[in-house]
Amino acid sequence: MAETEAGDHVTSDDTSWDGSALPRDILRTLDSPRTVEQIATQLEVNDARVLWYLRRLEVSGRVVVAEGRWTRTPEGNRLLAGPSSVPEGTTMPGRTVYDFRQAFADAAAGMFGDTYVQAGGEHGGRLSLEQATEFRERLTSLVAEYFAPGKGDRRGVKYGLHWTLTPTDLHPLGDDDPPA
């Protein structure tokens, strides 16, 4: 376990994070020394998230920090030049993407007539662990109520539901007060 300049302990053995998009994007911004805030602003991501990756990049020898400014090292250049082990961007299983795209196309073509419900959306918010757990349990209960075998109406249209509940960001640095 190594210690960063900030005194944080980071394990250098785990590099499962280093093939994903954000650490590489961070390294790309470091063509000149930058602060955490400058990197976060340029990448339009949370400063705490940037710092989390910078600390791992520092322990793995890919960046260095001096006077609050981060710089890419030759090892960081090598990571950028190498292949990514994780696909860039958000992906869903191929068949799921096909099914949902096709469903919207079928509805637009009139396959379901005018008696169907179709919706999509993306939502995000800061939740405590307790709130996220409660949401998952309530949603799981609703899915079981409506989509369990034998619960539907065989005369109805078949519906699909794809949902994901996953953490997507960290609490911002220096933002200790919860929003009103």
N, C-alpha and C positions, 0 to 999 in steps of 0.2 A: 504494500500500500504506500502510495506517495502522497506528499503534501504539496498543495499549490501555494503560490505566493500569498493567497488570502487565508492560508491555514486550513483549507479543506482537505480531507483525506479522500483520495480517489484511487481506486484499484487500477493498476496499469495492465493487469492481465486480461481484462475483458475489453475486447475491441469489437464486439458485435455491432456497435453503433456506428463504426467508421465508414461503412459502405453506403449509408443512406444519403439522401439529398441534402439535408440541412448542414451537416458538417462540411460537406464539399462546397456548398454555397458560402458558408462562413469563410473558408479558406480562399475562395475566389475574391472575396471583398478585401482580403488582406494583401493587396498588391502594394499597399503602403500602410504604415502603422495607423491603427484605428482604435477608438474606445469601444466599449461594449455598446454604449448608446448609439454611436455612429453605425455600427454593424447592424444593430436591431432596426434602426430607422431605415437603412438602405434595403434590408431584407423584408421589412414590414412584418417582423415577428417580435414577440415579447422579449424584453431584455434578460429576464431570468432564464429563458430557454436558450438564448445565445450564450450566456455565461456558463450554463450547464455543459454545453458542448465545448466551449473554450477550455474549461478546466480539464476535460478528457483529452482534448487535443494537446494541451500543455504537458500533461503527464506522459503522453505517448510521444513527445518530442516533435510535434508537428507545428506548434506555435510557441512563441515566447512573449512574455509581457515585461515591459519596462516603463515605469512612470505612468501606469494606467493605460498604455497603448499596446495593442496586440499586433504581432508581426508573424508572418508565415516563415517557417524554416525550410531548408532543403528537403527535409523529411516530409513536410507538408506539401511541397511541390511534387514529390514522388507519389503521394496519395492522390493528388489531383490528376496526375498523368495516368494512373492505373485505372483498371476497370472497376465499376461500382458493383458490389455484391448484392445490392438491393435495388429493384426497379425504381426509377424516379417517378414521382407523381403518385396519385391515389389510384388504386386499382381495386376492382371487385372481381370475383371469379367470372371468367369469360362467359359462361352460359347464363349467369345471372344478369349480366349487362345486356346480353342479347335478348333475353326474355323481357326485360323491362323496356328496352328501346322498342322492341316489336309490339309490346302491349300498347304503348302510346301511339304507335303508327297504326295499329289495328283500330283503336278507338277513333282516331282522326279519320280513318277510311270508312267509318260507320259500322264496323263489325258488330258492335254491341248495341246498335240502335241509339235511342236517347235515354235509355233507362239503365245507367251505370254510374258508379262513383269512381272518380280517379283523382288522386292527389299526390303531391310530392312536396318536399320541403327540406330545408336544412336549418337546424337551430343549434345554438350554442349558448352556454351561460356558465357562470361560476357556481358550482355546487359543492357542498361539503360531502364528505364520504357518506354520511348518513342520508343526505338527500339523494345522492346518486344510487345508493342501495335501495332506498324506498321506491324511486322511479323505476329501477330495473324490476323490482318485485311486482309493482303495480302493472307495468307493461307486460311482463311475463304472464300475469294472471289474466289480463285482457286477451292476449294471444291464445291462451289455453281455452278461454271462454268462447271465442269466435272461430278459431281455426283447428281445434282438436277434432280427431276423427269422430264422425257421427254427429257433430255439433252444427254443421251447416245445413243448408236447404238444397237438396239435390236438383231442384228446378232452377236454382240461381246460377249466375255467372261465376266462374271460378276466379278467385282473387288471390294475389300473391302479396306478401308483405316482406320487405327486406329492411332491417334496421340494424344500426350499430350504435352502441353506447361505449365510448372510449374517451379517456383523457386526451385533450388536444393541445394543452398549453399549461404553463406554470403560473403561479401568482406573480405579478410584476414586482420587480425590485423596488423598494422604497414606497410601496403602496400598502401600508399597514392598515389603513382605515377601510373597512368594507363599504361598498357603495350604499348610499341611502335608499 
